[in-house]
């Protein structure tokens, strides 16, 4: 078998040494193969933000992220009367994440009363998760956003 040399940081080598011992693998090559070919099991932890956006107003609701991981899905729930009169955007640390292109908000339109957005965005504990809402309607509207964060 032919081998090549790779460079890793001292910290990564320590992790590989520990993993090699724990997995009882004979070589670094076998450890790396186990990492590559082992299916990733990710647990999804939800974090929810709720708000009532007043008629004719725009608001930003934020909360600290509770976990380190990857945002995999956002579910935005609303009453059918919201259809088209409230616009939405998702932010991390007050930076627009969704939608990525202009216009910087999307209308909340759905017969089922929710929309789902699939993402792959890294977050860290303490990041600010934000829901920006603009209400162009005559009435106040309650909106709930659940962010699913893959950890592990």
Beta strands, then each sheet from edge to edge (+ up, - down):
strand 1: 43-53
strand 2: 58-64
strand 3: 69-78
strand 4: 86-92
strand 5: 95-98
strand 6: 106-107
strand 7: 114-123
strand 8: 128-135
strand 9: 141-151
sheet 1: 1+ 9- 3+ 7-
sheet 2: 2+ 8- 4+ 5-
sheet 3: 2+ 8- 4+ 6-
end
